[in-house]
Amino acid sequence: MSRDYIPRNVHQFSRLVNSVVIVVGDNITTWTHIPTEVYADLKESLNNLTAEIENTPEDSTKAQRNRRDTAHKNCEKLFRLFVKHYLRNPFISDDYLIKMGITPHGNNRSPRIDVSETVDFVLHTKGIKNVIVDFWQTGTKNKAKPVGCDSAMVLWTVAKEKPLSDELYSYHKRVSRRPFVIEFSDVERGSVVWIKCAWMNYRGNTGRFSDAKSTIIP
């Protein structure tokens, strides 16, 4: 008998994911380690699955069942990662896990703390007022995030000279998808923007920031 907490039945599975989406939505402002983009991806995947279930009646065709099964598979893959990296986490109590229908596992509640990898990146401009930050792991050709990291922290500021410390950067953004586009105002066009990046892990710990790079705001 399987000990997996995720039911095989697609209807039971969708109800499990729906219960998680509701509880996380009620607490996401408190559970700040969960990126809103990742939560939105899970909700979208659940919505796709729900739509395919509704479009697959008892007398459904093979094509309809295949679409439902594909949506089920995609949602389950995303859901398992969401549970592993964000829910079985020291920030969330076992009581909340049980409330969502997830079995707590003590050996899964110690996520990686240190971030040793660094970010390399290039800056592009396209059109006017936009600077594009394309980033990846230093020393690799693979554009995937390092294992244990779900995002990059991007710092930027508009200044003539490179800031002497990270605290002097005016803006920051946690970015889970690349490339990242920064939009500036009309009055900032022609000015110099300084940008630097660091990887962040699932717990919100930040690695060492890269050296700053600059470009002219178009």
C-alpha positions in Angstrom: 0.0 0.0 0.0 1.4 3.4 -1.0 2.2 5.8 1.8 2.1 8.8 -0.6 0.0 11.6 0.8 -1.1 12.6 -2.7 -4.2 10.6 -3.9 -4.1 9.0 -7.3 -7.7 9.8 -8.1 -7.8 13.1 -10.1 -10.9 14.4 -8.3 -9.4 13.8 -4.9 -6.1 15.3 -6.0 -7.8 18.5 -7.2 -9.6 18.8 -3.9 -6.3 18.4 -2.0 -4.6 21.1 -4.1 -7.6 23.4 -3.8 -7.5 23.1 0.0 -3.8 24.0 -0.1 -4.4 27.0 -2.4 -7.1 28.3 -0.1 -5.0 28.0 3.1 -1.9 29.5 1.5 -3.9 32.3 0.0 -5.2 33.2 3.5 -1.7 33.2 5.0 0.7 34.3 2.2 1.2 37.8 3.6 2.5 36.1 6.7 4.4 33.3 5.0 6.7 35.7 3.2 9.1 32.9 2.2 6.5 31.8 -0.5 7.0 33.9 -3.7 3.8 35.2 -5.1 4.8 34.2 -8.6 5.2 30.6 -7.5 1.9 30.6 -5.7 0.2 32.1 -8.8 1.8 29.3 -11.0 0.2 26.7 -8.7 -3.2 28.4 -8.9 -3.0 28.6 -12.7 -2.1 24.9 -12.9 -5.0 24.0 -10.6 -7.4 26.1 -12.7 -6.2 24.3 -15.9 -6.8 20.9 -14.2 -10.2 21.9 -13.0 -11.2 23.0 -16.5 -10.0 19.8 -18.0 -11.9 17.7 -15.4 -15.1 19.6 -16.2 -14.5 19.0 -19.9 -14.1 15.3 -19.4 -17.5 13.6 -18.8 -18.0 9.9 -18.1 -18.5 9.3 -21.8 -15.4 11.3 -22.7 -13.2 10.7 -25.7 -9.6 9.5 -25.5 -8.4 12.9 -26.5 -10.4 14.5 -23.7 -8.9 12.0 -21.2 -5.4 12.6 -22.5 -5.8 16.4 -22.0 -7.1 15.8 -18.4 -4.3 13.4 -17.6 -1.6 15.8 -18.9 -3.1 18.6 -16.8 -3.1 16.2 -13.8 0.5 15.2 -14.4 1.7 18.8 -14.8 -0.2 20.0 -11.7 1.1 17.1 -9.6 4.7 17.9 -10.5 4.3 21.5 -9.6 2.4 20.7 -6.4 5.1 18.2 -5.2 7.8 20.9 -5.6 5.6 23.5 -3.9 5.1 21.2 -0.9 8.7 20.2 -0.7 10.2 23.6 -0.9 7.6 25.9 0.7 5.2 24.0 2.9 7.4 21.4 4.6 9.3 24.4 6.0 10.1 25.5 9.5 8.0 28.6 9.0 4.8 26.5 8.7 3.6 24.4 11.6 2.6 20.8 11.5 -0.9 21.9 12.4 -1.2 23.9 9.2 0.2 21.0 7.2 -2.4 18.6 8.6 -5.1 21.2 8.0 -4.2 21.3 4.3 -4.1 17.5 4.1 -0.3 17.1 4.0 1.5 14.6 6.2 4.4 16.3 8.1 7.8 14.7 7.8 10.4 15.8 10.3 13.3 14.8 8.0 12.0 17.3 5.3 11.9 20.3 7.6 15.5 21.5 7.4 15.9 23.3 4.1 19.2 24.4 2.8 20.5 27.6 4.6 23.7 28.6 2.8 23.9 30.0 -0.7 27.4 29.5 -2.1 26.6 30.1 -5.8 26.9 33.5 -7.4 25.1 35.3 -10.3 26.5 36.3 -13.6 24.3 38.6 -15.8 24.2 40.9 -18.8 22.3 44.0 -19.4 20.3 44.7 -22.6 18.2 47.7 -23.7 15.1 47.5 -25.9 13.0 50.4 -26.9 12.9 53.3 -24.4 13.0 53.4 -20.6 13.6 49.6 -20.3 16.7 47.8 -19.1 16.7 44.0 -19.4 18.6 41.9 -16.8 19.4 38.4 -18.1 21.0 36.3 -15.3 22.4 32.7 -14.8 24.7 30.8 -12.4 28.4 31.9 -12.6 30.6 29.5 -14.5 27.9 27.6 -16.2 26.2 27.7 -19.6 23.0 26.3 -18.0 20.4 29.0 -17.4 18.7 26.9 -14.7 18.7 28.2 -11.1 21.2 26.5 -8.7 19.8 23.6 -6.7 18.0 24.9 -3.7 17.5 28.4 -5.1 14.2 29.6 -6.4 15.0 33.2 -7.3 17.5 36.0 -7.6 17.6 39.3 -5.7 18.2 42.2 -8.0 19.4 45.6 -6.6 19.5 48.8 -8.7 19.9 52.5 -8.4 20.3 55.5 -10.6 23.6 57.3 -9.9 26.6 58.8 -11.6 29.1 56.8 -9.6 28.9 53.1 -8.5 27.5 52.9 -4.9 30.0 51.9 -2.3 27.7 49.5 -0.4 24.6 47.4 -1.1 22.6 49.6 1.3 23.0 52.6 -1.1 20.9 50.9 -3.8 17.5 52.4 -4.0 15.5 49.5 -5.3 15.4 45.7 -4.9 13.2 42.9 -6.3 13.0 39.2 -5.8 12.9 37.7 -9.3 11.9 34.1 -10.0 12.0 34.3 -13.8 14.5 35.5 -16.3 15.0 37.9 -18.0 13.9 40.6 -15.6 12.8 44.0 -17.1 13.2 47.2 -15.2 11.1 50.1 -16.4 12.2 53.6 -15.7 10.6 57.0 -15.9 11.0 59.6 -18.6 13.1 61.9 -16.4 15.6 59.0 -15.8 16.4 58.5 -19.5 20.0 59.2 -20.3 21.1 58.5 -16.7 23.3 55.7 -15.5 21.8 52.7 -13.7 23.9 50.4 -11.5 22.7 46.8 -11.0 23.9 43.8 -9.0 22.4 40.4 -8.3 22.5 37.5 -5.8 20.8 34.1 -5.6 18.2 33.4 -3.0 17.2 30.0 -1.6 13.7 28.8 -0.7 14.1 30.0 2.9 14.9 33.6 1.7 18.7 33.5 2.4 20.8 35.5 0.0 24.2 34.6 -1.4 27.0 37.0 -2.2 26.1 39.8 -4.6 27.8 40.1 -7.9 30.0 43.0 -8.9 27.9 45.9 -10.1 27.3 46.5 -13.8 26.0 49.7 -15.4 24.3 50.9 -18.5 22.7 54.1 -19.8 18.9 54.2 -19.5 17.5 54.5 -23.1 
